[in-house]
Amino acid sequence: MNILTDVKYTDLNILLIEDEGPAARRLAQLLHEKLPGAQINGHIDTITTAVQWLRTYPEPDLIFLDIQLADGISFEIFEQVKVTAPIIFCTAYDQYAIRAFKLNSIDYLLKPIDPDELGQALNKFQTGRKEPVSQTPMISLDQLRSLMQPAAKTFKNRFLVKVGERIQTIDVQEIAFFFSEDKVTFLQTAAGRKFIVDYTLDEIEDMVSPDTFFRLNRKYISAISAIQDVFTYSNSRLKIHLANCGDNDILISREKMGAFKDWMGQ
């Protein structure tokens, strides 16, 4: 029996602490689908704002928490305010799992969030609500290992594009970057050819491997192979030059700079 189909959630209060707008919106949409009637607060994107919220409002029933926020690592929240609400961590990094489970966490989900894994995490949460604390089992070492090694995410190997009356495929290895222009999404190959694709950049971000591609800003997703030059820029930002790209004003925000450097150096 799926617990989520048998429970009303009109009194459930959820807090989203996430610094990436597209990720927060996607998670909120998934939660609205799985928990109709739940009240979803956020998104909160900094440690400072999260601490202020938790000190100001009654503690939520459940917290979804990213690890890397705009102003630091979210574990700093727990050094400033006591949090007893259960937590589901949502992050692109798996190296924090052990530290996360020292807190009152239910699950540790890797981005992009898989709807089925989210449903399983919510079932764990609901089961915990129904059972007295004394009857809630401790997480075993085997369970912890399995949570740290979630099922591998499948990414696209190729994209369909239309060339005149023909439809052809472009292998992901050939793609230098994706970009948005006048509400149309394009992919550009390493050879400099441009094609229209029938996805938004938000959708593409979930389709391609984060080891190879990075969301530079609202207009660009780039492969590592297309990064030609990186320059420091004003207000602690970075300016990126992409190969075979005429846009010389591609900027990475201060908030994304750390994650970008980690991606470049992995």
Secondary structure as UniProt FT lines:
FT   HELIX           3..6
FT   TURN            10..11
FT   STRAND          13..17
FT   HELIX           21..34
FT   TURN            36..37
FT   STRAND          39..44
FT   HELIX           47..56
FT   STRAND          62..65
FT   STRAND          68..69
FT   TURN            70..71
FT   STRAND          72..73
FT   HELIX           74..76
FT   HELIX           77..80
FT   STRAND          87..91
FT   TURN            95..96
FT   HELIX           97..100
FT   TURN            101..102
FT   STRAND          105..110
FT   HELIX           115..130
FT   HELIX           133..135
FT   HELIX           141..148
FT   STRAND          158..163
FT   TURN            164..165
FT   STRAND          166..171
FT   HELIX           172..174
FT   STRAND          175..181
FT   TURN            182..183
FT   STRAND          184..189
FT   TURN            190..191
FT   STRAND          194..196
FT   HELIX           201..207
FT   TURN            210..212
FT   STRAND          213..215
FT   STRAND          220..223
FT   HELIX           224..226
FT   STRAND          227..233
FT   HELIX           234..236
FT   STRAND          237..242
FT   TURN            243..244
FT   STRAND          250..252
FT   HELIX           254..265
//
